[in-house]
Every structure is written in C-alpha cells, then in structure tokens.
C-alpha cells in the first residue's frame, strides 16, 4: 500500500493502524482482505431490503455490514450504519431513508479508495 493511499484511508477516518494490528501487521493480508470487502454483499442486502421495505432483512444486512466495516476499521461507514441499524432494531422508520443516504455516500467513498489498493 502506498503512503498516498494510506493517507486517503486515514483522512477518510479509516482505522488503518487498528485493522493492520488485527492482521498482525501483515500488510499483504490487509490489502487482500480490504479488496475482498468490495465483493461483500452486506451493503447490497441492506439497500435492496430497504427499497423493498423488508425491515427484518434490512436489519440483517445492516448488522452484517457493521461487523465487516468494524473489523476492517472502516469506522465512518460503520458509525453511519449503526444509526440505521439501531433504527431498524427499534422498528423506527422515520428518517431512515436520509440516514441510509449517509451510509450509501460513505460506502461509495470507501469503495473508491479501496479500489486503489
């Protein structure tokens, strides 16, 4: 990983140091797993379920996305997703669409950075 990409990741709020630590400092593993995030279907499941107003499935997608994002140190994405997750947990739909837009924005931004790895 170049210093430029690492800086982009850190500037976006990603916890690169923490994620690397969970991977025992193995940068090759870090890059490989970060690239695998691009294939993770949690975000798609969340988005599709919200569009279908299937809030139970949306909860599952949001919960999975939170876990993956948290383990990888994608903190801004995880934090935005937690807002959606908690609303779904408590069966609150008011403002859910706006909250999801923040998740969507951060997901796209995160993926754009990870594609540079």
Backbone bond lengths (Angstrom), bond angles and torsions (degrees), N, CA, C in turn:
res aa  C-N    CA-C-N  psi(-1)  N-CA   C-N-CA  omega(-1)  CA-C   N-CA-C  phi
1 X - - - 1.456 - - 1.530 107.24 -
2 X 1.306 114.87 133.01 1.456 118.36 179.81 1.526 109.72 -78.28
3 X 1.315 115.28 160.10 1.466 120.32 176.92 1.528 110.63 -62.92
4 X 1.329 116.58 -34.25 1.466 120.95 179.54 1.529 111.16 -62.36
5 X 1.329 115.98 -45.31 1.463 119.54 179.83 1.525 109.91 -69.09
6 X 1.317 116.96 -40.87 1.471 119.70 178.19 1.531 110.09 -59.40
7 X 1.342 116.33 -41.50 1.460 120.25 179.50 1.527 110.56 -64.82
8 X 1.332 117.96 -41.59 1.468 121.24 177.33 1.522 110.36 -59.01
9 X 1.331 115.06 -43.55 1.459 120.13 -179.38 1.530 110.15 -63.33
10 X 1.302 116.48 -46.97 1.462 120.58 -179.11 1.523 111.42 -67.62
11 X 1.330 117.23 -38.70 1.464 120.71 178.47 1.538 111.44 -63.61
12 X 1.331 116.11 -30.71 1.473 120.21 178.37 1.524 110.22 -77.16
13 X 1.328 116.68 -13.92 1.465 120.88 178.35 1.515 114.06 106.14
14 X 1.319 117.14 4.49 1.461 120.10 178.85 1.528 109.70 -68.69
15 X 1.307 115.98 142.62 1.463 122.44 178.46 1.524 109.04 -91.78
16 X 1.321 115.57 76.75 1.462 121.59 -177.60 1.528 110.01 -62.93
17 X 1.314 116.78 -44.83 1.461 121.04 -178.41 1.532 110.98 -60.69
18 X 1.318 117.20 -45.96 1.461 121.39 179.59 1.520 112.21 -63.86
19 X 1.334 116.76 -44.10 1.467 120.86 -179.99 1.527 110.16 -64.84
20 X 1.313 116.22 -42.77 1.468 119.73 176.93 1.525 110.63 -61.64
21 X 1.305 116.41 -39.28 1.463 120.75 178.39 1.518 111.66 -61.59
22 X 1.327 117.17 -40.05 1.458 120.80 178.17 1.523 111.34 -67.06
23 X 1.331 115.54 -18.52 1.466 120.64 178.92 1.527 110.58 -105.57
24 X 1.329 114.87 23.02 1.461 122.87 176.57 1.532 112.40 55.82
25 X 1.344 116.07 31.54 1.454 121.03 177.09 1.521 114.54 76.64
26 X 1.308 117.40 6.67 1.461 121.72 -177.64 1.533 109.70 -80.64
27 X 1.309 115.94 98.65 1.467 121.04 -175.85 1.526 112.31 -66.33
28 X 1.329 117.41 -34.10 1.464 120.55 178.27 1.529 110.06 -63.34
29 X 1.320 116.53 -43.65 1.466 121.63 176.88 1.526 110.16 -64.41
30 X 1.312 116.16 -42.94 1.465 122.01 178.58 1.531 110.59 -55.12
31 X 1.322 116.37 -50.77 1.467 121.02 -178.62 1.527 110.06 -63.26
32 X 1.321 116.93 -43.41 1.467 120.50 -178.64 1.536 110.85 -62.40
33 X 1.319 117.10 -44.34 1.462 120.32 -178.64 1.527 111.05 -70.92
34 X 1.321 117.21 -38.13 1.465 119.91 176.94 1.528 110.56 -61.25
35 X 1.330 116.71 -40.11 1.466 119.88 178.03 1.534 111.00 -65.84
36 X 1.333 116.74 -33.14 1.465 120.33 178.46 1.529 111.46 -65.90
37 X 1.323 116.44 -27.10 1.465 119.38 177.17 1.520 110.69 -56.38
38 X 1.311 117.04 -33.22 1.463 121.21 -179.11 1.529 112.04 -61.83
39 X 1.339 117.04 -22.19 1.464 121.60 179.53 1.531 112.76 -97.68
40 X 1.327 117.23 -5.40 1.461 120.75 -178.44 1.532 109.11 -66.11
41 X 1.317 116.24 139.03 1.469 121.63 -174.66 1.532 113.91 -99.51
42 X 1.329 118.09 3.48 1.471 120.71 -177.28 1.527 111.81 -59.53
43 X 1.323 116.41 -45.26 1.464 120.29 -179.68 1.532 110.27 -62.33
44 X 1.326 116.56 -45.37 1.466 120.43 -179.73 1.525 110.79 -60.82
45 X 1.326 116.04 -41.92 1.468 120.12 179.12 1.524 110.43 -61.89
46 X 1.324 116.26 -43.99 1.461 121.12 178.59 1.525 110.60 -60.78
47 X 1.309 116.76 -50.16 1.462 121.33 -176.95 1.532 111.65 -61.95
48 X 1.321 116.14 -48.08 1.464 120.14 -178.91 1.525 111.49 -63.84
49 X 1.327 116.50 -40.10 1.466 120.02 -179.71 1.528 110.95 -67.26
50 X 1.317 117.29 -39.63 1.465 119.78 177.51 1.527 110.79 -64.22
51 X 1.331 116.39 -41.48 1.461 120.05 178.60 1.525 110.95 -61.79
52 X 1.342 116.37 -34.74 1.462 121.53 179.98 1.531 112.01 -86.92
53 X 1.330 116.10 -1.71 1.469 122.45 -176.44 1.535 111.98 57.86
54 X 1.335 114.80 32.67 1.465 122.25 174.85 1.530 106.28 -95.58
55 X 1.321 115.33 86.08 1.457 120.88 -170.57 1.526 113.69 -71.27
56 X 1.321 117.96 -24.92 1.466 119.71 175.51 1.532 109.83 -68.90
57 X 1.319 117.05 -45.77 1.464 121.00 177.73 1.533 110.31 -66.58
58 X 1.321 116.55 -36.24 1.474 120.43 177.67 1.521 109.74 -63.01
59 X 1.324 116.87 -40.70 1.463 120.65 177.56 1.526 110.19 -59.66
60 X 1.320 116.68 -45.01 1.472 120.59 179.34 1.525 110.53 -60.67
61 X 1.315 117.13 -44.28 1.463 120.94 179.15 1.513 111.82 -64.44
62 X 1.327 116.29 -43.38 1.466 120.69 179.73 1.523 110.74 -65.02
63 X 1.327 116.73 -39.63 1.457 120.93 -179.97 1.533 110.75 -65.27
64 X 1.314 116.47 -44.13 1.466 120.73 178.49 1.534 111.09 -64.45
65 X 1.329 116.18 -42.38 1.467 120.28 179.62 1.522 110.76 -62.92
66 X 1.310 116.53 -41.09 1.468 120.29 178.81 1.526 110.39 -59.67
67 X 1.313 116.35 -44.95 1.460 120.40 -179.31 1.514 112.83 -63.40
68 X 1.311 116.20 -46.87 1.467 120.29 -179.35 1.526 109.88 -64.76
69 X 1.320 116.28 -48.81 1.474 120.10 -178.80 1.525 110.71 -61.37
70 X 1.322 116.77 -40.86 1.462 120.01 179.94 1.509 112.67 -64.60
71 X 1.319 117.10 -44.48 1.462 120.64 179.62 1.520 112.59 -64.24
72 X 1.317 116.27 -30.70 1.464 120.22 -178.70 1.529 113.01 -91.45
73 X 1.316 117.01 0.39 1.459 119.96 178.63 1.518 113.36 76.13
74 X 1.319 117.19 21.03 1.463 121.54 179.05 1.529 107.67 -86.30
75 X 1.300 115.02 63.23 1.464 122.49 -168.71 1.528 115.20 -59.20
76 X 1.326 120.47 -45.23 1.476 118.17 179.41 1.534 112.06 -59.79
77 X 1.320 116.14 -42.22 1.465 120.53 178.32 1.523 109.93 -64.65
78 X 1.314 117.10 -45.35 1.458 121.00 179.74 1.527 110.96 -60.30
79 X 1.315 116.93 -45.27 1.467 120.74 -177.22 1.527 111.78 -65.01
80 X 1.325 116.88 -39.85 1.473 119.76 177.08 1.523 110.03 -67.17
81 X 1.313 116.49 -38.43 1.458 121.13 179.53 1.526 111.34 -66.54
82 X 1.321 117.69 -34.87 1.468 120.90 179.15 1.527 110.84 -60.08
83 X 1.321 117.51 -36.53 1.471 120.99 178.11 1.531 109.33 -60.19
84 X 1.328 116.30 -46.80 1.467 121.26 178.80 1.527 109.76 -65.39
85 X 1.316 116.71 -45.66 1.460 121.96 -178.79 1.527 111.90 -57.47
86 X 1.308 116.43 -45.58 1.470 119.57 -178.12 1.528 112.01 -68.04
87 X 1.324 116.65 -35.95 1.468 118.66 175.40 1.529 109.91 -63.42
88 X 1.317 115.76 -43.63 1.465 119.51 179.64 1.529 110.68 -65.78
89 X 1.312 116.78 -38.49 1.468 121.10 179.22 1.531 110.73 -59.48
90 X 1.335 115.74 -37.67 1.462 121.26 -177.02 1.529 112.94 -98.78
91 X 1.347 114.91 12.32 1.477 121.43 176.58 1.527 112.30 58.52
92 X 1.341 115.90 35.08 1.466 121.57 177.63 1.525 108.42 -100.73
93 X 1.305 116.85 122.63 1.464 119.74 -179.62 1.522 112.99 -108.87
94 X 1.319 117.49 -10.72 1.466 120.64 179.61 1.531 109.45 -63.81
95 X 1.317 115.80 123.93 1.460 121.14 178.13 1.518 114.41 78.70
96 X 1.310 116.97 2.52 1.466 121.27 -176.75 1.531 111.91 -61.94
97 X 1.314 115.49 -40.34 1.464 119.74 -178.95 1.537 110.70 -61.94
98 X 1.312 116.77 -43.60 1.473 120.78 179.17 1.526 110.70 -66.09
99 X 1.322 116.26 -40.45 1.464 119.83 178.94 1.524 110.61 -64.56
100 X 1.325 116.55 -38.96 1.462 119.30 178.63 1.523 111.31 -66.05
101 X 1.337 117.70 -33.00 1.468 120.09 178.76 1.532 110.99 -58.37
102 X 1.322 117.15 -35.74 1.468 120.98 177.20 1.528 109.99 -67.31
103 X 1.329 116.87 -41.44 1.466 120.75 176.24 1.525 109.20 -60.17
104 X 1.320 115.56 -46.74 1.462 120.53 -178.94 1.528 111.56 -59.91
105 X 1.311 116.27 -45.25 1.467 121.84 179.50 1.540 110.23 -59.44
106 X 1.312 116.51 -47.57 1.463 120.27 -178.79 1.525 111.96 -70.39
107 X 1.314 116.74 -34.00 1.465 119.78 177.35 1.531 110.00 -62.82
108 X 1.322 116.82 -47.83 1.463 121.12 179.66 1.534 110.01 -61.42
109 X 1.320 116.59 -46.06 1.463 121.61 179.44 1.534 110.67 -60.35
110 X 1.325 116.30 -44.73 1.462 121.16 -179.94 1.523 110.32 -62.15
111 X 1.314 116.91 -47.19 1.463 120.77 -179.18 1.523 111.66 -62.28
112 X 1.318 116.83 -38.89 1.474 119.75 178.58 1.520 110.55 -60.78
113 X 1.313 117.10 -41.01 1.467 120.42 178.38 1.519 110.42 -68.48
114 X 1.323 117.37 -45.11 1.474 120.41 -176.46 1.520 111.65 -66.24
115 X 1.302 118.04 -28.79 1.471 120.80 177.74 1.519 111.71 -65.27
116 X 1.326 116.81 -19.21 1.465 120.97 179.64 1.528 112.49 -80.92
117 X 1.330 117.06 -12.26 1.467 120.29 -177.97 1.525 110.82 -66.34
